[in-house]
Amino acid sequence: MATYLKPDVLARAESLGLRARQLVEGLRVGDHKSPYKGFSVEFVQHREYVPGDDIRHIDWKSYGRSERYTIKQYEQETNYIAHIIVDCSNSMRYGGGDTNKLEYAKLIAASLSYLIVRQRDSVALRTFNDAWAAELPASSQLGHIHAITHTLEETQPKEKTRIGPLLDEVADRIGRRGIVFLISDCFDTVESTLAGLRHLRFRGHEVVLFHVLHKDEVEFPLDGNVRFIGLEGFEELMTRPHLLRPAYLRVVQKFLAEMQRGCDGSGVDYVRMMTSRPLVSALGEYLVRRLQTGKR
């Protein structure tokens, strides 16, 4: 179980927390904004008193002005359900050791899961390639972390990526508004991926994309004669990388710009995660940014 739970990452994450930025629909009273009005925390509006209401919530100052009984309504605080979706397609195989994209994605997923459960919120896990590879229902029990880390340990890269249709399926299946974390290299059709993310936003979810990339994919620092092996069905290619570098970098920069622009335009939180950067720094920076730009 300890494989993907790094003490330095967890300590940093717990010190910062992960609060919902927008309205969520939880199952119990907790720490996050709920769309359901109650009698705690932050004042929202008045409504007329009806028989059966607790008289302790009558606004007597308002009564003194209008001689009408009114009740103060507040926004309840609630727990949230986080849905973590991890890409385990063949393209996530790239990289060695700690820079392997899938292993890095697993670290992100395990760290977020631990943080969320420790906050008494609930987390569900899904892994996918061209279909769902594994699905764990949401739970806030600490023992759920063991099930998540075990599932991540068993997850191996295979098949092609099919992001958009699977996100559409998740959007249709999730009932309550919560937070959806997609962890992927997004090596699929940009418009299809963005359409799936927009569908989740349309359903009222907060959506975060952790775009996991290896520095070789972004910088293309290769030289000499190199044989490229397609991880998702492309033919092998023997070539000299320096001849391809200018055109390759133009295509990659266009891809990254389209993903960033599409997420920004849809209200999706876009977070680029380079596997060469220690997760304690990368995840910590993201959580700090959430605190600084949150709506609370």
C-alpha positions in Angstrom: 0.0 0.0 0.0 2.9 2.4 0.6 4.1 2.3 -3.0 2.1 5.3 -4.1 1.7 7.1 -0.7 4.8 9.3 -0.3 5.1 10.8 3.1 6.5 14.2 1.9 3.7 14.5 -0.8 1.0 13.6 1.7 2.3 16.0 4.4 2.4 18.9 2.0 -1.0 18.1 0.5 -2.7 17.7 4.0 -1.2 21.1 5.1 -3.0 22.8 2.2 -6.2 20.8 1.8 -8.5 20.4 -1.2 -11.8 22.3 -0.8 -14.5 22.4 -3.4 -14.5 25.8 -5.3 -18.1 25.6 -6.3 -21.4 24.2 -5.2 -21.4 20.4 -4.6 -24.1 18.0 -3.6 -22.9 15.9 -0.7 -24.4 13.1 1.5 -23.8 14.7 4.9 -22.8 18.0 6.5 -19.1 18.7 5.9 -16.8 21.5 4.8 -18.0 22.5 1.3 -20.7 24.7 -0.2 -24.0 22.9 -0.9 -26.8 24.0 -3.3 -29.3 23.1 -0.6 -30.3 25.9 1.8 -30.2 25.2 5.5 -29.6 26.9 8.8 -25.8 27.2 9.2 -22.7 29.1 8.1 -23.5 31.8 5.5 -26.7 33.9 5.2 -28.4 33.6 1.8 -32.0 35.0 2.0 -35.2 35.4 4.0 -38.4 33.3 3.5 -41.7 33.5 5.2 -42.2 31.5 8.4 -44.5 28.5 8.1 -45.9 26.4 11.0 -43.4 23.8 12.0 -40.3 26.0 11.4 -37.9 26.3 14.4 -38.8 29.7 16.0 -35.1 30.1 16.9 -34.5 31.0 13.2 -37.0 33.8 13.1 -35.4 37.1 12.2 -36.9 39.3 14.9 -35.3 42.5 13.6 -37.0 41.9 10.3 -40.3 41.3 12.2 -39.8 44.6 13.9 -39.7 46.4 10.6 -42.4 44.5 8.7 -44.4 42.8 11.4 -44.1 39.6 9.3 -42.4 36.5 10.5 -39.5 35.5 8.3 -36.8 32.8 8.5 -33.2 33.4 7.8 -31.8 30.8 5.3 -28.1 29.9 5.1 -26.0 27.8 2.8 -25.2 24.5 4.4 -21.7 23.1 4.2 -21.5 19.6 2.8 -19.0 16.9 1.9 -18.2 16.3 -1.8 -17.6 13.3 -4.0 -14.4 13.4 -6.1 -14.2 11.2 -9.2 -10.6 10.4 -10.1 -10.2 9.1 -13.7 -6.8 7.8 -14.7 -5.6 7.1 -18.3 -3.9 3.7 -18.5 -3.6 3.5 -22.3 -0.4 2.4 -24.0 0.9 6.0 -24.5 1.1 6.4 -20.7 3.9 3.7 -20.8 6.5 6.3 -21.9 9.3 7.2 -19.5 11.6 5.3 -17.2 11.5 4.9 -13.4 10.0 7.9 -11.7 9.4 9.7 -15.0 7.1 7.0 -16.4 3.8 8.8 -17.1 1.5 6.1 -15.8 3.5 5.7 -12.5 3.4 9.5 -12.1 -0.4 9.5 -12.8 -0.8 6.8 -10.1 1.1 8.9 -7.6 -1.2 11.8 -8.3 -4.3 9.7 -8.0 -3.2 8.0 -4.7 -2.2 11.3 -3.2 -5.4 13.0 -4.1 -7.4 10.0 -2.8 -5.7 10.0 0.5 -6.1 13.8 1.0 -9.8 13.6 0.1 -10.6 10.7 2.4 -8.6 12.3 5.3 -10.9 15.3 4.9 -13.9 13.0 5.4 -14.9 13.5 1.8 -15.6 10.6 -0.6 -13.6 9.5 -3.6 -14.3 7.2 -6.6 -11.6 5.8 -8.9 -11.8 4.8 -12.6 -9.0 3.7 -14.9 -9.5 3.6 -18.6 -7.9 3.0 -22.0 -10.4 2.4 -24.9 -12.9 1.2 -22.3 -13.1 1.2 -18.5 -10.3 -1.0 -17.1 -11.4 -0.7 -13.4 -14.1 1.1 -11.4 -14.3 1.6 -7.6 -17.4 3.3 -6.1 -17.1 6.4 -3.9 -16.3 5.9 -0.2 -15.0 8.1 2.6 -13.7 5.2 4.7 -10.0 5.2 5.3 -9.9 1.5 4.3 -10.9 2.7 0.8 -7.4 3.9 0.3 -6.1 0.4 0.4 -8.5 -0.6 -2.3 -7.5 2.3 -4.4 -3.8 1.8 -4.1 -4.2 -2.0 -4.8 -6.2 -1.1 -8.0 -3.5 1.3 -9.0 -0.7 -1.3 -8.4 -2.6 -3.8 -10.6 -3.2 -1.3 -13.4 -1.0 -1.8 -16.5 -0.9 0.2 -19.7 -2.7 -1.3 -22.7 -4.9 -0.5 -25.7 -5.5 2.9 -27.2 -6.9 6.0 -25.6 -10.6 6.9 -26.0 -11.3 9.9 -23.7 -14.3 11.8 -25.0 -16.9 9.1 -25.1 -15.9 7.8 -21.7 -16.2 11.2 -20.2 -19.6 11.5 -21.7 -20.6 8.3 -20.1 -19.3 9.5 -16.7 -21.2 12.7 -17.1 -24.4 10.8 -17.7 -23.8 8.4 -14.8 -22.8 10.8 -12.0 -25.9 12.0 -10.2 -24.6 14.5 -7.7 -22.4 17.5 -8.5 -18.8 17.1 -7.3 -15.2 17.3 -8.5 -13.9 15.3 -11.5 -10.1 14.9 -11.8 -8.9 13.6 -15.2 -5.3 12.4 -15.2 -4.1 11.7 -18.7 -1.6 12.6 -21.4 -4.6 13.4 -23.6 -3.1 11.7 -26.7 -6.5 11.6 -28.4 -8.5 13.9 -30.7 -8.4 17.3 -29.0 -12.0 18.2 -29.8 -13.4 14.9 -28.6 -11.5 15.3 -25.3 -12.7 18.9 -24.8 -16.2 17.9 -25.7 -16.2 15.3 -22.9 -14.8 17.9 -20.4 -17.5 20.4 -21.5 -20.2 17.8 -20.9 -19.0 17.3 -17.3 -19.0 21.1 -16.8 -22.5 21.3 -18.3 -23.6 18.8 -15.7 -22.4 21.2 -13.0 -19.2 19.4 -11.9 -15.9 21.2 -11.1 -13.4 19.6 -13.5 -9.6 19.5 -13.2 -7.4 18.1 -15.9 -3.9 17.0 -14.8 -2.1 16.8 -18.2 0.7 14.4 -17.6 3.7 14.7 -20.0 7.3 13.6 -20.3 9.8 16.3 -21.1 10.9 14.3 -24.2 7.4 14.7 -25.6 7.5 18.5 -25.1 11.2 19.3 -25.8 12.1 16.5 -28.2 15.8 16.5 -27.2 16.7 13.3 -29.1 19.6 13.1 -31.5 21.4 10.6 -33.7 19.5 7.8 -35.5 16.5 6.8 -33.5 13.8 4.1 -34.1 10.4 5.3 -32.9 7.9 2.7 -31.8 4.2 3.6 -32.0 2.7 2.7 -28.6 -0.9 2.9 -29.8 -0.8 1.3 -33.2 1.4 3.5 -35.3 4.1 2.0 -37.5 7.7 2.0 -36.5 9.9 4.8 -37.9 13.7 5.0 -38.2 14.8 8.6 -38.6 17.1 11.4 -37.4 15.2 13.4 -34.8 17.0 16.7 -35.5 15.4 16.8 -39.0 12.0 16.4 -37.5 12.4 18.7 -34.5 11.1 22.0 -35.9 7.9 20.5 -37.4 7.4 18.3 -34.3 7.7 21.2 -31.9 5.2 23.2 -33.9 2.7 20.4 -33.7 3.2 19.8 -30.0 2.9 23.5 -29.2 -0.3 23.7 -31.2 -1.7 20.7 -29.3 -0.8 22.1 -25.9 -2.2 25.6 -26.8 -5.5 24.0 -28.0 -5.8 22.0 -24.8 -5.1 25.0 -22.6 -7.4 27.3 -24.5 -10.2 24.8 -24.7 -10.0 24.1 -20.9 -9.9 27.8 -20.1 -12.9 28.5 -22.3 -14.9 25.8 -20.7 -14.1 26.6 -17.0 -11.9 23.5 -16.7 -8.9 23.8 -14.4 -5.9 22.9 -16.7 -2.8 21.7 -14.8 0.3 20.6 -16.8 2.3 18.0 -14.9 5.8 17.2 -16.2 7.0 13.9 -14.9 10.5 15.3 -14.4 9.3 17.5 -11.6 9.0 16.0 -8.1 5.3 15.5 -7.3 5.7 17.2 -3.9 6.5 20.4 -5.7 4.0 20.1 -8.6 1.0 19.0 -6.5 1.8 21.5 -3.7 2.0 24.3 -6.2 -1.4 23.4 -7.6 -3.0 23.2 -4.1 -1.5 26.6 -3.3 -3.0 28.1 -6.5 -6.4 26.6 -5.5 -6.2 28.4 -2.2 -5.2 31.7 -3.8 -7.8 31.6 -6.6 -10.7 29.8 -4.9 -14.1 31.3 -4.7 -14.3 31.0 -0.9 
